[in-house]
Amino acid sequence: MVKLGTRGSPLALTQARMVAEALCAAHGWREDAVAIVAIKTTGDRVQDRPLAEIGGKALWTKELEAALADGRIDVAVHSMKDVETWRPDTLALAAMLPRADVRDRLVANDCDDFMCLAHGARLGTSSPRRGAQARFARPDLQVVSFRGNVDTRLSKLRSGEADATLLAAAGLDRLGRPDVGTPIPPDLFLPAPAQGAVGIELRREDEAMHALMAAIDHAPTSTAVFAERALLAALNGSCHSPVAAHAAPGGGIRAEILLPDGSERVAAARDATDAAAVRDLADELLRRASPALRALFGS
């Protein structure tokens, strides 16, 4: 039996079931050949503060890492945009499911167009990237802290804690809610690196599990996600860094970095996603950035 570790949120469990179904289909297994092990992470337990204030993206993964290390699970299933840039040497990202819609969706109480939100409207998000992009496009908006799973954030919106919020289209679609919100064009809100991708991580030395997971790897998604993550690494980006990036399948990569208050955005692109192109893209972004923006990336 293969044990899939995952966070316990509705979306995380849905994504784990997607992996289980893909494995059963690829290997001709019965459903009971795969077990889903839900693990509550610190990021799930602490909901009253932005992740960047309490430890960053590692709060989604450190308990899963421990479960991999002690053998409670064989693989961990991640929303790749929530996986920190640098991973332990003992672990490897072995496979990706086909990527879903990379866009954000605007969910608002009385508006379906981001640029038509009322002057001074409160936008709920705890994402540094979304907050910076929102302030760049609409300096009049008030960005308020907003965390929790999809249902929690929608409930907060209905109760009036904010006038609008931004949610990943992929997550809404996977939860069976394609009608919630309005997609925002990537030209306005370039997505987070790896948004829309589900990844599978395992112990680096576990050759048997690597072979099993290889059967469900979607190569175009893996290529794009690794390029976007390589850009993050080249920028020295962390959970505090407002970074957006998207590598198109078979195409190039676009990226932007921003000051948190939205007062500066630097954007650039390359026609390829190889290591040299990604490194060159990161160098250009930092070269064109102000000293204040470069400081966010330790440059």
VEXNUMAR-89066 format. One record per residue (C-alpha): residue number from 1; residue in three letters; x, y, z. Coordinates in pm, whole numbers, always signed. Example, Ala and Ser with C-alpha at 12.3 -4.5 7.8 and 13.67 -1.06 7.14 Angstrom:
REM VEXNUMAR-89066
{seq 1	type ALA	X +1230	Y -450	Z +780}
{seq 2	type SER	X +1367	Y -106	Z +714}
REM end
This chain:
REM VEXNUMAR-89066
{seq 1	type MET	X +0	Y +0	Z +0}
{seq 2	type VAL	X +123	Y +349	Z -91}
{seq 3	type LYS	X +61	Y +609	Z +180}
{seq 4	type LEU	X -6	Y +960	Z +50}
{seq 5	type GLY	X +46	Y +1236	Z +305}
{seq 6	type THR	X -147	Y +1560	Z +275}
{seq 7	type ARG	X -279	Y +1853	Z +467}
{seq 8	type GLY	X -634	Y +1805	Z +589}
{seq 9	type SER	X -808	Y +2095	Z +416}
{seq 10	type PRO	X -1089	Y +2013	Z +170}
{seq 11	type LEU	X -873	Y +2126	Z -123}
{seq 12	type ALA	X -566	Y +1933	Z -8}
{seq 13	type LEU	X -771	Y +1616	Z +36}
{seq 14	type THR	X -926	Y +1662	Z -308}
{seq 15	type GLN	X -578	Y +1695	Z -461}
{seq 16	type ALA	X -458	Y +1384	Z -276}
{seq 17	type ARG	X -754	Y +1192	Z -417}
{seq 18	type MET	X -656	Y +1313	Z -764}
{seq 19	type VAL	X -309	Y +1166	Z -712}
{seq 20	type ALA	X -454	Y +841	Z -580}
{seq 21	type GLU	X -684	Y +808	Z -880}
{seq 22	type ALA	X -399	Y +881	Z -1121}
{seq 23	type LEU	X -180	Y +615	Z -958}
{seq 24	type CYS	X -455	Y +355	Z -967}
{seq 25	type ALA	X -527	Y +429	Z -1332}
{seq 26	type ALA	X -160	Y +424	Z -1433}
{seq 27	type HIS	X -76	Y +100	Z -1254}
{seq 28	type GLY	X -407	Y -84	Z -1274}
{seq 29	type TRP	X -441	Y -86	Z -894}
{seq 30	type ARG	X -751	Y -128	Z -685}
{seq 31	type GLU	X -861	Y +176	Z -486}
{seq 32	type ASP	X -742	Y +22	Z -160}
{seq 33	type ALA	X -383	Y +12	Z -291}
{seq 34	type VAL	X -347	Y +379	Z -192}
{seq 35	type ALA	X -419	Y +527	Z +151}
{seq 36	type ILE	X -455	Y +900	Z +217}
{seq 37	type VAL	X -304	Y +1017	Z +546}
{seq 38	type ALA	X -422	Y +1362	Z +656}
{seq 39	type ILE	X -171	Y +1556	Z +866}
{seq 40	type LYS	X -260	Y +1883	Z +1037}
{seq 41	type THR	X +11	Y +2141	Z +976}
{seq 42	type THR	X +103	Y +2451	Z +1170}
{seq 43	type GLY	X -24	Y +2659	Z +880}
{seq 44	type ASP	X -366	Y +2500	Z +924}
{seq 45	type ARG	X -369	Y +2555	Z +1301}
{seq 46	type VAL	X -260	Y +2920	Z +1303}
{seq 47	type GLN	X -515	Y +3123	Z +1106}
{seq 48	type ASP	X -502	Y +3468	Z +1265}
{seq 49	type ARG	X -172	Y +3594	Z +1119}
{seq 50	type PRO	X -9	Y +3608	Z +775}
{seq 51	type LEU	X +225	Y +3316	Z +710}
{seq 52	type ALA	X +518	Y +3548	Z +648}
{seq 53	type GLU	X +493	Y +3667	Z +1010}
{seq 54	type ILE	X +502	Y +3322	Z +1170}
{seq 55	type GLY	X +744	Y +3116	Z +964}
{seq 56	type GLY	X +640	Y +3127	Z +601}
{seq 57	type LYS	X +556	Y +2842	Z +366}
{seq 58	type ALA	X +744	Y +2588	Z +578}
{seq 59	type LEU	X +439	Y +2590	Z +803}
{seq 60	type TRP	X +254	Y +2398	Z +529}
{seq 61	type THR	X +527	Y +2137	Z +483}
{seq 62	type LYS	X +740	Y +2071	Z +791}
{seq 63	type GLU	X +498	Y +1819	Z +943}
{seq 64	type LEU	X +478	Y +1638	Z +610}
{seq 65	type GLU	X +859	Y +1634	Z +593}
{seq 66	type ALA	X +871	Y +1474	Z +938}
{seq 67	type ALA	X +617	Y +1211	Z +833}
{seq 68	type LEU	X +827	Y +1127	Z +527}
{seq 69	type ALA	X +1141	Y +1101	Z +739}
{seq 70	type ASP	X +992	Y +858	Z +991}
{seq 71	type GLY	X +807	Y +649	Z +734}
{seq 72	type ARG	X +450	Y +735	Z +831}
{seq 73	type ILE	X +393	Y +829	Z +468}
{seq 74	type ASP	X +561	Y +731	Z +141}
{seq 75	type VAL	X +495	Y +1052	Z -51}
{seq 76	type ALA	X +363	Y +1400	Z +25}
{seq 77	type VAL	X +113	Y +1578	Z -199}
{seq 78	type HIS	X +157	Y +1956	Z -221}
{seq 79	type SER	X -2	Y +2260	Z -377}
{seq 80	type MET	X +324	Y +2363	Z -540}
{seq 81	type LYS	X +278	Y +2736	Z -491}
{seq 82	type ASP	X +282	Y +2669	Z -114}
{seq 83	type VAL	X +617	Y +2485	Z -118}
{seq 84	type GLU	X +916	Y +2691	Z -6}
{seq 85	type THR	X +1191	Y +2756	Z -258}
{seq 86	type TRP	X +1463	Y +2544	Z -95}
{seq 87	type ARG	X +1384	Y +2186	Z +0}
{seq 88	type PRO	X +1577	Y +1944	Z +223}
{seq 89	type ASP	X +1849	Y +1750	Z +41}
{seq 90	type THR	X +1691	Y +1426	Z +161}
{seq 91	type LEU	X +1370	Y +1492	Z -36}
{seq 92	type ALA	X +1289	Y +1519	Z -406}
{seq 93	type LEU	X +998	Y +1657	Z -605}
{seq 94	type ALA	X +930	Y +1354	Z -820}
{seq 95	type ALA	X +614	Y +1423	Z -1021}
{seq 96	type MET	X +349	Y +1680	Z -1111}
{seq 97	type LEU	X -12	Y +1633	Z -1216}
{seq 98	type PRO	X -128	Y +1828	Z -1523}
{seq 99	type ARG	X -148	Y +2194	Z -1431}
{seq 100	type ALA	X -487	Y +2359	Z -1394}
{seq 101	type ASP	X -593	Y +2721	Z -1458}
{seq 102	type VAL	X -311	Y +2945	Z -1333}
{seq 103	type ARG	X -525	Y +3258	Z -1298}
{seq 104	type ASP	X -659	Y +3430	Z -987}
{seq 105	type ARG	X -1030	Y +3496	Z -956}
{seq 106	type LEU	X -1186	Y +3806	Z -809}
{seq 107	type VAL	X -1467	Y +3728	Z -564}
{seq 108	type ALA	X -1650	Y +4044	Z -461}
{seq 109	type ASN	X -1975	Y +4132	Z -291}
{seq 110	type ASP	X -2096	Y +4370	Z -560}
{seq 111	type CYS	X -1851	Y +4372	Z -850}
{seq 112	type ASP	X -1710	Y +4132	Z -1110}
{seq 113	type ASP	X -1428	Y +4351	Z -1245}
{seq 114	type PHE	X -1118	Y +4431	Z -1039}
{seq 115	type MET	X -1076	Y +4776	Z -1192}
{seq 116	type CYS	X -1439	Y +4858	Z -1109}
{seq 117	type LEU	X -1414	Y +4792	Z -736}
{seq 118	type ALA	X -1537	Y +5094	Z -538}
{seq 119	type HIS	X -1279	Y +5356	Z -447}
{seq 120	type GLY	X -1118	Y +5257	Z -118}
{seq 121	type ALA	X -1267	Y +4908	Z -120}
{seq 122	type ARG	X -1118	Y +4655	Z +122}
{seq 123	type LEU	X -941	Y +4368	Z -52}
{seq 124	type GLY	X -882	Y +4066	Z +170}
{seq 125	type THR	X -557	Y +3875	Z +111}
{seq 126	type SER	X -250	Y +3764	Z +303}
{seq 127	type SER	X -47	Y +3697	Z -12}
{seq 128	type PRO	X +242	Y +3945	Z -50}
{seq 129	type ARG	X +224	Y +3897	Z -426}
{seq 130	type ARG	X -151	Y +3963	Z -454}
{seq 131	type GLY	X -135	Y +4254	Z -211}
{seq 132	type ALA	X +146	Y +4422	Z -402}
{seq 133	type GLN	X -19	Y +4366	Z -741}
{seq 134	type ALA	X -348	Y +4503	Z -610}
{seq 135	type ARG	X -182	Y +4815	Z -472}
{seq 136	type PHE	X +11	Y +4866	Z -796}
{seq 137	type ALA	X -305	Y +4847	Z -1007}
{seq 138	type ARG	X -530	Y +5027	Z -757}
{seq 139	type PRO	X -340	Y +5238	Z -503}
{seq 140	type ASP	X -669	Y +5345	Z -347}
{seq 141	type LEU	X -757	Y +4996	Z -224}
{seq 142	type GLN	X -722	Y +4894	Z +140}
{seq 143	type VAL	X -553	Y +4554	Z +166}
{seq 144	type VAL	X -664	Y +4367	Z +479}
{seq 145	type SER	X -530	Y +4037	Z +616}
{seq 146	type PHE	X -740	Y +3740	Z +508}
{seq 147	type ARG	X -647	Y +3377	Z +575}
{seq 148	type GLY	X -818	Y +3039	Z +587}
{seq 149	type ASN	X -938	Y +2775	Z +345}
{seq 150	type VAL	X -1173	Y +2861	Z +61}
{seq 151	type ASP	X -1493	Y +2825	Z +266}
{seq 152	type THR	X -1348	Y +3032	Z +551}
{seq 153	type ARG	X -1250	Y +3315	Z +320}
{seq 154	type LEU	X -1584	Y +3313	Z +140}
{seq 155	type SER	X -1759	Y +3323	Z +479}
{seq 156	type LYS	X -1545	Y +3618	Z +589}
{seq 157	type LEU	X -1634	Y +3795	Z +267}
{seq 158	type ARG	X -2007	Y +3739	Z +321}
{seq 159	type SER	X -1982	Y +3865	Z +679}
{seq 160	type GLY	X -1831	Y +4193	Z +560}
{seq 161	type GLU	X -1471	Y +4157	Z +677}
{seq 162	type ALA	X -1371	Y +4266	Z +326}
{seq 163	type ASP	X -1540	Y +4384	Z +8}
{seq 164	type ALA	X -1346	Y +4149	Z -221}
{seq 165	type THR	X -1084	Y +3877	Z -220}
{seq 166	type LEU	X -869	Y +3686	Z -465}
{seq 167	type LEU	X -867	Y +3307	Z -490}
{seq 168	type ALA	X -682	Y +3067	Z -718}
{seq 169	type ALA	X -901	Y +2949	Z -1004}
{seq 170	type ALA	X -744	Y +2602	Z -985}
{seq 171	type GLY	X -853	Y +2551	Z -626}
{seq 172	type LEU	X -1208	Y +2667	Z -693}
{seq 173	type ASP	X -1235	Y +2439	Z -996}
{seq 174	type ARG	X -1103	Y +2138	Z -805}
{seq 175	type LEU	X -1359	Y +2200	Z -531}
{seq 176	type GLY	X -1637	Y +2198	Z -791}
{seq 177	type ARG	X -1693	Y +2574	Z -785}
{seq 178	type PRO	X -1614	Y +2693	Z -1137}
{seq 179	type ASP	X -1888	Y +2954	Z -1110}
{seq 180	type VAL	X -1736	Y +3136	Z -812}
{seq 181	type GLY	X -1557	Y +3457	Z -897}
{seq 182	type THR	X -1434	Y +3618	Z -1218}
{seq 183	type PRO	X -1097	Y +3523	Z -1372}
{seq 184	type ILE	X -844	Y +3805	Z -1379}
{seq 185	type PRO	X -627	Y +3827	Z -1693}
{seq 186	type PRO	X -263	Y +3732	Z -1627}
{seq 187	type ASP	X -162	Y +4065	Z -1780}
{seq 188	type LEU	X -316	Y +4231	Z -1472}
{seq 189	type PHE	X -233	Y +3966	Z -1211}
{seq 190	type LEU	X +54	Y +3743	Z -1319}
{seq 191	type PRO	X +19	Y +3427	Z -1104}
{seq 192	type ALA	X +240	Y +3304	Z -825}
{seq 193	type PRO	X +520	Y +3068	Z -928}
{seq 194	type ALA	X +379	Y +2713	Z -958}
{seq 195	type GLN	X +18	Y +2824	Z -908}
{seq 196	type GLY	X -228	Y +2560	Z -1028}
{seq 197	type ALA	X +20	Y +2272	Z -997}
{seq 198	type VAL	X -2	Y +1967	Z -768}
{seq 199	type GLY	X +335	Y +1813	Z -684}
{seq 200	type ILE	X +448	Y +1485	Z -530}
{seq 201	type GLU	X +748	Y +1477	Z -300}
{seq 202	type LEU	X +926	Y +1173	Z -157}
{seq 203	type ARG	X +1247	Y +1051	Z +0}
{seq 204	type ARG	X +1531	Y +1102	Z -246}
{seq 205	type GLU	X +1676	Y +751	Z -195}
{seq 206	type ASP	X +1340	Y +573	Z -240}
{seq 207	type GLU	X +1401	Y +441	Z -592}
{seq 208	type ALA	X +1095	Y +216	Z -596}
{seq 209	type MET	X +863	Y +504	Z -513}
{seq 210	type HIS	X +1035	Y +726	Z -772}
{seq 211	type ALA	X +956	Y +465	Z -1038}
{seq 212	type LEU	X +591	Y +444	Z -933}
{seq 213	type MET	X +543	Y +822	Z -933}
{seq 214	type ALA	X +717	Y +868	Z -1270}
{seq 215	type ALA	X +419	Y +701	Z -1433}
{seq 216	type ILE	X +193	Y +996	Z -1346}
{seq 217	type ASP	X +435	Y +1282	Z -1405}
{seq 218	type HIS	X +310	Y +1541	Z -1655}
{seq 219	type ALA	X +637	Y +1652	Z -1813}
{seq 220	type PRO	X +520	Y +1992	Z -1949}
{seq 221	type THR	X +394	Y +2089	Z -1603}
{seq 222	type SER	X +714	Y +1973	Z -1435}
{seq 223	type THR	X +926	Y +2171	Z -1683}
{seq 224	type ALA	X +725	Y +2489	Z -1628}
{seq 225	type VAL	X +709	Y +2457	Z -1248}
{seq 226	type PHE	X +1080	Y +2384	Z -1212}
{seq 227	type ALA	X +1159	Y +2689	Z -1428}
{seq 228	type GLU	X +942	Y +2912	Z -1210}
{seq 229	type ARG	X +1096	Y +2769	Z -893}
{seq 230	type ALA	X +1444	Y +2817	Z -1040}
{seq 231	type LEU	X +1359	Y +3183	Z -1093}
{seq 232	type LEU	X +1259	Y +3213	Z -727}
{seq 233	type ALA	X +1589	Y +3056	Z -625}
{seq 234	type ALA	X +1787	Y +3284	Z -857}
{seq 235	type LEU	X +1611	Y +3586	Z -705}
{seq 236	type ASN	X +1665	Y +3453	Z -352}
{seq 237	type GLY	X +1289	Y +3487	Z -312}
{seq 238	type SER	X +1100	Y +3387	Z +1}
{seq 239	type CYS	X +747	Y +3404	Z +138}
{seq 240	type HIS	X +810	Y +3773	Z +208}
{seq 241	type SER	X +896	Y +3852	Z -157}
{seq 242	type PRO	X +622	Y +3972	Z -393}
{seq 243	type VAL	X +713	Y +3764	Z -698}
{seq 244	type ALA	X +498	Y +3649	Z -989}
{seq 245	type ALA	X +604	Y +3414	Z -1268}
{seq 246	type HIS	X +452	Y +3198	Z -1537}
{seq 247	type ALA	X +628	Y +2963	Z -1777}
{seq 248	type ALA	X +407	Y +2872	Z -2070}
{seq 249	type PRO	X +421	Y +2509	Z -2186}
{seq 250	type GLY	X +661	Y +2491	Z -2477}
{seq 251	type GLY	X +725	Y +2864	Z -2455}
{seq 252	type GLY	X +907	Y +3120	Z -2248}
{seq 253	type ILE	X +872	Y +3263	Z -1900}
{seq 254	type ARG	X +735	Y +3595	Z -1774}
{seq 255	type ALA	X +803	Y +3735	Z -1429}
{seq 256	type GLU	X +768	Y +4044	Z -1213}
{seq 257	type ILE	X +887	Y +4164	Z -875}
{seq 258	type LEU	X +717	Y +4436	Z -672}
{seq 259	type LEU	X +752	Y +4645	Z -362}
{seq 260	type PRO	X +489	Y +4539	Z -103}
{seq 261	type ASP	X +318	Y +4879	Z -118}
{seq 262	type GLY	X +277	Y +4851	Z -495}
{seq 263	type SER	X +483	Y +5164	Z -563}
{seq 264	type GLU	X +722	Y +4977	Z -794}
{seq 265	type ARG	X +691	Y +4686	Z -1033}
{seq 266	type VAL	X +964	Y +4548	Z -1258}
{seq 267	type ALA	X +856	Y +4301	Z -1526}
{seq 268	type ALA	X +1050	Y +4108	Z -1789}
{seq 269	type ALA	X +1034	Y +3792	Z -2000}
{seq 270	type ARG	X +1247	Y +3539	Z -2183}
{seq 271	type ASP	X +1165	Y +3316	Z -2479}
{seq 272	type ALA	X +1313	Y +3005	Z -2317}
{seq 273	type THR	X +1301	Y +2829	Z -1979}
{seq 274	type ASP	X +1647	Y +2673	Z -1963}
{seq 275	type ALA	X +1876	Y +2752	Z -1670}
{seq 276	type ALA	X +2065	Y +3025	Z -1856}
{seq 277	type ALA	X +1746	Y +3204	Z -1962}
{seq 278	type VAL	X +1601	Y +3190	Z -1611}
{seq 279	type ARG	X +1925	Y +3318	Z -1457}
{seq 280	type ASP	X +1939	Y +3601	Z -1712}
{seq 281	type LEU	X +1576	Y +3692	Z -1638}
{seq 282	type ALA	X +1644	Y +3710	Z -1264}
{seq 283	type ASP	X +1953	Y +3924	Z -1326}
{seq 284	type GLU	X +1754	Y +4169	Z -1539}
{seq 285	type LEU	X +1475	Y +4202	Z -1283}
{seq 286	type LEU	X +1722	Y +4281	Z -1006}
{seq 287	type ARG	X +1934	Y +4510	Z -1226}
{seq 288	type ARG	X +1633	Y +4723	Z -1314}
{seq 289	type ALA	X +1495	Y +4731	Z -961}
{seq 290	type SER	X +1546	Y +5017	Z -716}
{seq 291	type PRO	X +1774	Y +4961	Z -416}
{seq 292	type ALA	X +1466	Y +4923	Z -195}
{seq 293	type LEU	X +1323	Y +4651	Z -418}
{seq 294	type ARG	X +1657	Y +4470	Z -455}
{seq 295	type ALA	X +1689	Y +4471	Z -75}
{seq 296	type LEU	X +1384	Y +4245	Z -52}
{seq 297	type PHE	X +1592	Y +3981	Z -229}
{seq 298	type GLY	X +1912	Y +4036	Z -35}
{seq 299	type SER	X +2076	Y +4220	Z -325}
REM end
